[in-house]
């Protein structure tokens, strides 16, 4: 979305659907793939800030709190949404659960399709 939304907004690309569960604030007139006829479809790219295993909770909490201050202003939140990004500032445990769920979901796809790394 980050790379495509400006191209769509400028008229250089024509979007047919977004891969998220809900429409993007950056492209509110573009339907989701589920709305376009493939119910249950969702594919999201995501980024995370990680620390080495064993980093004390006091440090990870400090990093999270500083990140919230840095990107949590209404102006930054709006700018991120305009670019098609949803900011989620969760806990380390929530991120760990998300990573685990993603590994399970995509691991199943890889196994079912017999995919191999080159």
C-alpha positions in Angstrom: 0.0 0.0 0.0 2.8 2.4 0.9 4.2 2.3 -2.6 1.0 1.8 -4.6 -1.4 4.3 -3.0 0.4 7.4 -4.3 0.5 5.9 -7.8 -3.2 5.1 -7.6 -4.0 8.5 -6.2 -2.0 10.2 -9.0 -3.9 8.1 -11.7 -0.8 6.2 -12.8 -2.2 2.8 -11.6 -5.7 1.5 -11.3 -6.4 -0.5 -8.2 -8.9 -3.3 -8.4 -8.9 -4.3 -4.7 -6.9 -4.1 -1.4 -5.8 -7.2 0.4 -6.8 -6.2 3.9 -10.0 -7.2 5.7 -11.2 -3.6 5.6 -10.9 -0.8 3.1 -7.8 1.4 3.3 -8.2 5.0 4.5 -5.7 5.8 1.8 -8.0 4.4 -0.9 -11.5 4.3 0.6 -13.2 3.8 -2.8 -11.3 0.6 -3.6 -13.0 -2.6 -2.4 -11.4 -5.4 -0.4 -10.7 -8.7 -2.2 -13.4 -10.2 0.0 -15.9 -7.5 -1.2 -14.7 -8.2 -4.8 -15.7 -11.9 -4.5 -13.1 -13.9 -2.6 -14.5 -14.0 1.0 -12.0 -14.6 3.8 -9.0 -13.4 1.8 -6.5 -11.3 3.7 -2.8 -10.6 3.1 -1.0 -7.9 5.0 2.6 -6.8 5.1 3.8 -5.7 8.5 6.9 -4.4 10.2 7.9 -4.7 13.8 10.5 -3.3 16.2 12.3 -6.2 17.8 15.0 -6.5 20.5 17.3 -9.4 21.2 16.0 -12.3 23.3 16.5 -11.7 26.9 16.3 -7.9 26.7 14.9 -6.8 30.1 11.2 -5.8 30.1 12.2 -2.4 31.4 14.1 -1.7 28.2 11.4 -3.1 25.8 8.8 -1.1 27.7 10.9 2.0 27.5 11.4 1.5 23.7 7.6 1.0 23.2 6.8 4.1 25.2 9.3 6.2 23.3 7.9 4.9 20.0 4.4 5.7 21.1 5.5 9.3 21.7 7.4 9.5 18.4 4.6 8.2 16.2 1.5 8.6 18.3 0.7 12.2 17.5 -2.5 12.8 15.5 -0.4 14.3 12.7 1.8 11.3 12.3 -1.1 8.9 12.7 -3.0 10.7 9.9 0.1 10.8 7.7 0.6 7.0 8.1 -3.1 6.4 7.4 -2.9 8.5 4.3 -0.1 6.2 3.1 -2.2 3.2 3.8 -0.5 2.1 7.0 -2.3 1.1 10.2 -0.1 1.7 13.3 -0.5 -0.9 16.0 1.5 -0.3 19.2 1.0 -3.4 21.2 2.9 -5.3 23.9 5.8 -7.7 23.3 3.4 -10.5 24.1 0.9 -9.4 21.5 3.7 -9.1 18.9 4.9 -12.6 19.8 1.4 -14.0 19.4 1.1 -12.2 16.0 4.4 -13.6 14.8 3.4 -17.1 15.9 0.1 -16.9 14.2 1.7 -15.6 11.0 4.3 -18.4 11.0 1.5 -21.0 11.5 -0.7 -19.5 8.7 2.1 -19.1 6.1 3.8 -22.3 7.2 0.7 -24.2 6.3 0.5 -22.5 2.9 4.2 -23.3 2.2 3.7 -27.0 3.2 0.4 -27.4 1.3 2.0 -26.0 -1.9 5.2 -27.9 -1.5 7.2 -24.7 -1.7 11.0 -24.8 -1.3 13.6 -22.1 -0.9 16.1 -21.7 -3.8 
